[in-house]
Structure formats: C-alpha cells, structure tokens
C-alpha cells in the first residue's frame, strides 16, 4: 500500500494553521503548526507572494511526514513580469508628474 500524499499550494513564508492548510493537514492527523514552522523556515528566502507547490508524503502509522516544495517556472516568470510592469507604471507616473510640474 502506498503512503498517503497531500498536495497544497501555499505562499512562501505565509503558511498558517488557518484554512486551507490547517484543515487539510488536520484531517490527516498532522499538526499544522509544526508543518507551518518548517515550511515558513524553508521558504523564508523566497518572495512572500510567490505560491509554492507542496507535495507531502504521510506515514500512516506514526503520522510523520516528509514534504517537498516546488517552484514552477511559470510562477517565477509571473512574479518577475509583475514587478517589471509595476516598475514601468511607476516610472511613467513619475514622468507625467514631472511634466505637469514643468508646465505649471
């Protein structure tokens, strides 16, 4: 029999025992707070808005678990693109403000 697995998507460094993490793990006998501390420590170097895919394997006998985190290229590209768009918009706004100040 294969070990039960759970898949979650959690923002880097923002795991908390509240939904959806707490109920997903609690229903399998896993202490959500312990997982959250480990996950947040393991992902503390990653931008907090980036979603992290978590694959957890649970030992049904003693409720111990192992988890792997995975960043997808798509998530990273989306984050990078969003930051560039915001930077461009802020630069344009500053340029417009400067032009208005000069014209007035």
PEKAUR-V210186 format. One record per backbone hydrogen bond with DSSP energy under -1.0 kcal/mol. CO is the residue of the C=O (numbers start at 1). NH is the residue of the N-H. E is the energy in kcal/mol with one decimal. If there is no record, write none. Layout:
BEGIN
co | nh | e
CO | NH | E
CO | NH | E
END
This chain:
BEGIN
co | nh | e
4 | 58 | -3.0
6 | 56 | -3.1
8 | 54 | -3.2
10 | 52 | -2.9
11 | 14 | -2.2
18 | 22 | -1.7
20 | 24 | -1.7
21 | 25 | -2.3
22 | 26 | -3.3
23 | 27 | -1.9
25 | 28 | -1.5
25 | 30 | -2.3
26 | 29 | -1.7
31 | 35 | -1.7
32 | 36 | -2.8
33 | 37 | -2.2
34 | 38 | -2.0
35 | 39 | -3.2
36 | 40 | -2.8
37 | 41 | -1.9
38 | 42 | -2.4
39 | 43 | -1.8
43 | 46 | -1.7
47 | 50 | -2.0
50 | 12 | -2.5
52 | 10 | -2.4
53 | 70 | -2.1
54 | 8 | -2.2
55 | 68 | -2.3
56 | 6 | -2.3
57 | 66 | -2.1
59 | 63 | -1.9
64 | 59 | -3.3
66 | 57 | -3.0
68 | 55 | -2.4
70 | 53 | -2.4
72 | 76 | -1.9
73 | 77 | -2.8
74 | 78 | -2.4
75 | 79 | -2.1
76 | 80 | -2.5
77 | 81 | -2.8
78 | 82 | -2.5
79 | 83 | -2.1
80 | 84 | -2.0
81 | 85 | -2.5
82 | 86 | -2.3
83 | 87 | -2.1
84 | 88 | -2.5
85 | 89 | -2.6
86 | 90 | -2.5
87 | 91 | -2.1
88 | 92 | -2.4
89 | 93 | -2.5
90 | 94 | -2.3
91 | 95 | -2.2
92 | 96 | -2.5
93 | 97 | -2.5
94 | 98 | -2.3
95 | 99 | -2.3
96 | 100 | -2.5
97 | 101 | -2.3
98 | 102 | -2.2
99 | 103 | -2.4
100 | 104 | -1.5
END
